């Protein structure tokens, strides 16, 4: 374990989240003084318990109340901070309309950045999404950090549009404050891996569904997988590496079709994966179902598509070394099956 040279202070936004929890763990393990924001301090106990399962020094973790939709609390949370990891984002499951995700993601990001600049934070690292660097389906090119996705592209759902628009707004804002606060964005693929708590599964709901036999047949959907532990490590490296300033970094490891994930679960977990489906769902069936199940509609454009991308820049500049997808898949499932997990 490498401790920081002094007790530097880092704020992680959205402490109840899957990625944020592992960022908090990584920072505590390295000796930082860590702050995190929650929408309600009643959530503190659950977050502290979850983090304590992997990091013992929770006495260096403090909580602040702040919400992406309000100005209150952000200045207090930022005061005296050296760094900020802006991980918080509206929940992708909100289906009350596109603005329910886009407005808080974009405006909330600007709230965080304004408070960080006013507090003299040295660098902000923001979690975006690999989709923010995805070209149109008609373009014959691999996604890399030079690509800026078009939020009007019909392949993107409201959640991905919110990430694209939030990152664009962030770079526009920080362009006028680069002399005061550094800025970096991380663009992860599909984030899987062990959960610290079952209370907020995020993208891991896909694994939970497979283990419970849902869906009954597997659609032809694929994922560029990044382990949540590797993603947290990359955030910390991007926070302090001088060369990371003013850069975007795609974070992804191996590509796996959903069918491959199901096969790995059955091979590695045996009888504990007995409910994992084995049949493939034809694309026309998925499209038909999407007419009646709104949550499926955002995936129709991804059926059978690999959407090639590269994380070479993160590997080269920050030493990003993602673990094998099989390890991530098994560890993720094991954590979900652990009856003692909080």
Secondary structure per residue as TSV (DSSP state, phi and psi in degrees):
chain	resnum	aa	ss	phi	psi
A	1	X	-	360.0	130.8
A	2	X	-	-105.4	118.2
A	3	X	-	-89.7	147.2
A	4	X	-	-66.7	154.8
A	5	X	S	-68.0	-25.9
A	6	X	S	-142.1	172.4
A	7	X	-	-79.4	76.9
A	8	X	-	-74.1	152.8
A	9	X	E	-109.6	128.6
A	10	X	E	-125.6	132.1
A	11	X	E	-100.9	128.7
A	12	X	E	-111.3	119.4
A	13	X	S	-81.8	147.6
A	14	X	-	70.4	53.6
A	15	X	T	-60.4	-16.5
A	16	X	T	-82.3	-8.0
A	17	X	S	-78.0	161.1
A	18	X	H	-61.2	-52.6
A	19	X	H	-70.3	-42.3
A	20	X	H	-59.3	-40.8
A	21	X	H	-58.5	-43.6
A	22	X	H	-72.1	-29.8
A	23	X	H	-64.9	-41.4
A	24	X	H	-61.1	-44.4
A	25	X	H	-58.3	-49.0
A	26	X	H	-60.2	-39.8
A	27	X	H	-70.8	-42.9
A	28	X	H	-62.4	-39.3
A	29	X	H	-64.8	-22.4
A	30	X	T	-98.2	4.3
A	31	X	T	90.9	12.8
A	32	X	-	-80.7	155.1
A	33	X	E	-85.0	121.6
A	34	X	E	-115.9	136.1
A	35	X	E	-117.1	153.2
A	36	X	E	-145.6	154.6
A	37	X	E	-105.2	143.7
A	38	X	E	-135.5	157.0
A	39	X	S	-77.0	-20.9
A	40	X	S	-147.2	129.9
A	41	X	G	-66.1	-11.2
A	42	X	G	-64.8	-17.2
A	43	X	G	-83.1	-9.3
A	44	X	H	-58.9	-46.7
A	45	X	H	-60.1	-43.8
A	46	X	H	-65.7	-42.4
A	47	X	H	-65.8	-43.5
A	48	X	H	-62.8	-40.9
A	49	X	H	-64.4	-42.9
A	50	X	H	-63.4	-46.1
A	51	X	H	-65.3	-37.0
A	52	X	H	-64.0	-18.2
A	53	X	T	-69.4	-17.5
A	54	X	T	-125.3	-18.7
A	55	X	-	-135.2	124.1
A	56	X	S	-79.8	-27.2
A	57	X	-	-86.2	54.5
A	58	X	G	-74.7	-3.7
A	59	X	G	-69.2	-15.7
A	60	X	G	-95.2	13.8
A	61	X	E	-113.1	123.5
A	62	X	E	-124.3	156.3
A	63	X	E	-118.9	143.3
A	64	X	E	-131.0	145.9
A	65	X	E	-89.6	121.8
A	66	X	-	-158.9	146.4
A	67	X	-	-130.3	139.4
A	68	X	T	-60.9	-21.6
A	69	X	T	-92.3	1.0
A	70	X	-	-137.8	151.6
A	71	X	S	-76.5	-26.1
A	72	X	T	-58.6	135.7
A	73	X	T	94.7	-23.3
A	74	X	H	-70.3	-39.4
A	75	X	H	-63.6	-40.4
A	76	X	H	-65.5	-41.6
A	77	X	H	-65.3	-33.8
A	78	X	H	-82.9	-25.1
A	79	X	T	-54.4	121.1
A	80	X	T	84.0	4.9
A	81	X	-	-80.1	143.8
A	82	X	S	-88.2	-39.5
A	83	X	E	-138.7	159.6
A	84	X	E	-134.5	131.5
A	85	X	E	-106.1	105.7
A	86	X	E	-90.5	95.0
A	87	X	-	-103.8	-26.4
A	88	X	-	-59.9	142.4
A	89	X	-	-156.1	151.5
A	90	X	-	-58.4	151.0
A	91	X	-	-66.5	133.2
A	92	X	T	-69.1	-14.4
A	93	X	T	-83.3	-2.7
A	94	X	-	-73.2	115.2
A	95	X	-	-111.3	19.8
A	96	X	S	-79.0	4.9
A	97	X	-	133.7	156.1
A	98	X	T	-59.7	-35.9
A	99	X	H	-65.3	-22.4
A	100	X	H	-62.8	-24.2
A	101	X	H	-105.2	-43.8
A	102	X	H	-67.8	-46.8
A	103	X	H	-63.2	-52.0
A	104	X	H	-66.1	-31.8
A	105	X	H	-65.5	-48.3
A	106	X	H	-72.4	-53.0
A	107	X	H	-69.4	-35.0
A	108	X	H	-64.8	-39.9
A	109	X	H	-61.1	-43.0
A	110	X	H	-65.9	-34.5
A	111	X	H	-61.5	-46.6
A	112	X	H	-61.7	-45.7
A	113	X	H	-67.1	-41.1
A	114	X	H	-60.8	-44.9
A	115	X	H	-65.0	-37.6
A	116	X	H	-65.9	-44.4
A	117	X	H	-63.9	-44.1
A	118	X	H	-62.6	-30.7
A	119	X	T	-86.4	-3.8
A	120	X	T	74.1	28.0
A	121	X	-	-60.7	139.3
A	122	X	S	-73.2	-39.1
A	123	X	E	-155.0	142.9
A	124	X	E	-113.0	130.7
A	125	X	E	-111.5	122.2
A	126	X	E	-111.0	137.6
A	127	X	E	-87.4	115.8
A	128	X	-	-104.5	-133.2
A	129	X	-	-156.5	148.6
A	130	X	G	-58.3	-29.1
A	131	X	G	-60.6	-23.7
A	132	X	G	-70.2	-9.6
A	133	X	G	-118.9	24.6
A	134	X	-	-96.8	127.7
A	135	X	-	-76.9	170.6
A	136	X	-	-61.1	153.5
A	137	X	T	-58.3	-27.7
A	138	X	T	-76.1	-15.4
A	139	X	S	-83.7	133.4
A	140	X	-	-95.1	75.6
A	141	X	S	-154.8	158.7
A	142	X	-	-88.2	140.7
A	143	X	B	-66.6	128.6
A	144	X	-	-142.7	-176.2
A	145	X	T	-70.7	-11.6
A	146	X	T	-81.3	-11.5
A	147	X	-	-87.8	133.7
A	148	X	-	-116.9	113.0
A	149	X	-	-64.5	148.8
A	150	X	-	-89.0	114.3
A	151	X	T	-63.3	-17.3
A	152	X	T	-84.6	-6.6
A	153	X	-	-62.0	129.1
A	154	X	T	-69.0	-10.4
A	155	X	T	-71.7	-14.1
A	156	X	-	-100.1	136.3
A	157	X	-	-84.8	-179.5
A	158	X	H	-62.5	-37.2
A	159	X	H	-64.1	-47.5
A	160	X	H	-67.4	-36.2
A	161	X	H	-63.1	-37.0
A	162	X	H	-63.8	-38.6
A	163	X	H	-68.5	-41.0
A	164	X	H	-63.1	-48.8
A	165	X	H	-67.7	-36.1
A	166	X	H	-66.2	-41.2
A	167	X	H	-68.1	-41.3
A	168	X	H	-59.2	-46.5
A	169	X	H	-62.6	-37.3
A	170	X	H	-64.3	-47.1
A	171	X	H	-64.5	-38.5
A	172	X	H	-62.4	-43.4
A	173	X	H	-67.0	-46.7
A	174	X	H	-70.4	-18.7
A	175	X	T	-59.8	-28.7
A	176	X	T	-90.0	-0.1
A	177	X	S	-133.0	17.9
A	178	X	T	-62.7	-23.1
A	179	X	T	-76.0	-12.9
A	180	X	T	-109.0	-41.9
A	181	X	S	-137.2	127.6
A	182	X	E	-74.8	159.6
A	183	X	E	-145.3	138.5
A	184	X	E	-144.3	145.5
A	185	X	E	-122.2	144.3
A	186	X	E	-112.6	130.3
A	187	X	E	-116.6	87.9
A	188	X	E	-79.5	152.1
A	189	X	-	-77.4	-144.4
A	190	X	E	-76.6	119.8
A	191	X	E	-91.7	113.9
A	192	X	E	-126.8	-177.0
A	193	X	S	126.8	-179.9
A	194	X	-	-64.9	142.2
A	195	X	-	-94.1	144.2
A	196	X	S	-83.2	-26.4
A	197	X	-	-150.8	148.2
A	198	X	T	-86.9	3.5
A	199	X	T	-75.3	-27.5
A	200	X	-	-141.3	90.0
A	201	X	-	-83.0	-24.5
A	202	X	G	56.9	-132.7
A	203	X	G	-64.5	-18.4
A	204	X	G	-69.7	-10.0
A	205	X	H	-56.8	-27.2
A	206	X	H	-60.9	-43.8
A	207	X	H	-69.0	-40.9
A	208	X	H	-58.7	-42.7
A	209	X	H	-62.8	-46.6
A	210	X	H	-59.0	-43.8
A	211	X	H	-65.3	-24.1
A	212	X	T	-97.1	5.2
A	213	X	T	85.4	20.7
A	214	X	-	-118.0	133.9
A	215	X	S	-74.1	169.4
A	216	X	S	-67.4	-26.5
A	217	X	E	-133.0	152.8
A	218	X	E	-97.4	121.9
A	219	X	-	-73.1	159.3
A	220	X	S	-83.0	69.5
A	221	X	-	-115.4	142.6
A	222	X	E	-126.1	160.1
A	223	X	E	-139.3	137.1
A	224	X	E	-86.9	108.1
A	225	X	E	-87.8	136.4
A	226	X	E	-129.2	131.7
A	227	X	E	-72.8	134.9
A	228	X	H	-59.2	-30.9
A	229	X	H	-69.7	-39.1
A	230	X	H	-69.5	-35.9
A	231	X	H	-65.2	-42.7
A	232	X	H	-62.2	-43.3
A	233	X	H	-59.9	-40.6
A	234	X	H	-65.5	-38.3
A	235	X	H	-58.9	-44.7
A	236	X	H	-66.2	-40.8
A	237	X	H	-64.5	-42.4
A	238	X	H	-65.8	-25.7
A	239	X	H	-67.6	-35.2
A	240	X	H	-113.9	-21.0
A	241	X	-	-69.7	122.9
A	242	X	G	-55.6	-38.3
A	243	X	G	-72.5	-10.6
A	244	X	G	-79.9	-18.3
A	245	X	T	-59.0	138.8
A	246	X	T	62.7	32.6
A	247	X	E	-129.9	152.8
A	248	X	E	-103.7	146.8
A	249	X	E	-136.9	119.9
A	250	X	E	-76.1	136.0
A	251	X	E	-121.5	106.2
A	252	X	-	-159.6	151.5
A	253	X	-	-113.0	-111.3
A	254	X	-	-85.6	152.4
A	255	X	E	-94.7	137.1
A	256	X	E	-140.2	134.4
A	257	X	E	-72.6	154.1
A	258	X	H	-57.4	-35.2
A	259	X	H	-63.2	-37.9
A	260	X	H	-64.7	-40.4
A	261	X	H	-61.6	-45.3
A	262	X	H	-61.6	-41.6
A	263	X	H	-62.8	-43.4
A	264	X	H	-61.0	-42.5
A	265	X	H	-61.2	-44.7
A	266	X	H	-67.5	-39.2
A	267	X	H	-69.3	-40.2
A	268	X	H	-89.6	-25.9
A	269	X	H	-107.0	-9.8
A	270	X	G	59.4	-129.7
A	271	X	G	-63.8	-24.6
A	272	X	G	-68.9	-16.2
A	273	X	G	-107.6	27.2
A	274	X	T	-63.3	-24.3
A	275	X	T	-90.2	-7.7
A	276	X	S	-62.1	126.8
A	277	X	-	-64.6	154.4
A	278	X	-	-117.5	-20.2
A	279	X	E	-84.0	149.0
A	280	X	E	-93.5	138.4
A	281	X	-	-89.2	122.4
A	282	X	-	-60.3	146.6
A	283	X	H	-59.5	-36.1
A	284	X	H	-67.2	-30.2
A	285	X	H	-69.1	-42.2
A	286	X	H	-61.4	-44.5
A	287	X	H	-62.2	-38.6
A	288	X	H	-65.1	-45.2
A	289	X	H	-61.8	-34.8
A	290	X	H	-63.6	-21.0
A	291	X	T	-69.0	-24.6
A	292	X	T	-111.5	-16.6
A	293	X	-	-119.4	96.7
A	294	X	G	-54.9	-35.6
A	295	X	G	-63.1	-21.8
A	296	X	G	-80.8	-19.0
A	297	X	G	-61.5	-34.2
A	298	X	G	-69.2	-14.6
A	299	X	G	-96.0	-10.4
A	300	X	G	-57.7	-43.0
A	301	X	G	-68.9	-14.3
A	302	X	G	-95.5	-5.8
A	303	X	T	-57.1	124.0
A	304	X	T	71.8	5.6
A	305	X	-	-101.1	140.4
A	306	X	-	-94.9	-26.7
A	307	X	-	47.1	64.9
A	308	X	-	-58.0	139.7
A	309	X	B	-143.5	170.9
A	310	X	-	-136.1	138.5
A	311	X	-	-108.7	24.6
A	312	X	H	-60.0	-35.7
A	313	X	H	-64.3	-44.7
A	314	X	H	-65.4	-37.5
A	315	X	H	-64.2	-44.6
A	316	X	H	-71.7	-45.5
A	317	X	H	-90.1	-31.1
A	318	X	H	-120.6	5.1
A	319	X	-	67.7	26.7
A	320	X	-	-62.1	124.2
A	321	X	-	-135.9	79.8
A	322	X	-	-64.4	141.0
A	323	X	-	-73.4	162.3
A	324	X	-	-58.5	145.2
A	325	X	H	-59.7	-34.5
A	326	X	H	-60.4	-40.8
A	327	X	H	-62.0	-45.4
A	328	X	H	-61.6	-45.0
A	329	X	H	-61.6	-47.5
A	330	X	H	-68.1	-44.8
A	331	X	H	-63.4	-36.8
A	332	X	H	-62.8	-49.3
A	333	X	H	-65.2	-40.5
A	334	X	H	-59.2	-40.5
A	335	X	H	-67.7	-34.7
A	336	X	H	-71.8	-31.4
A	337	X	H	-84.3	-11.2
A	338	X	-	-69.7	112.3
A	339	X	T	-69.6	-17.3
A	340	X	T	-91.2	-4.6
A	341	X	-	-66.8	146.9
A	342	X	-	-79.5	360.0
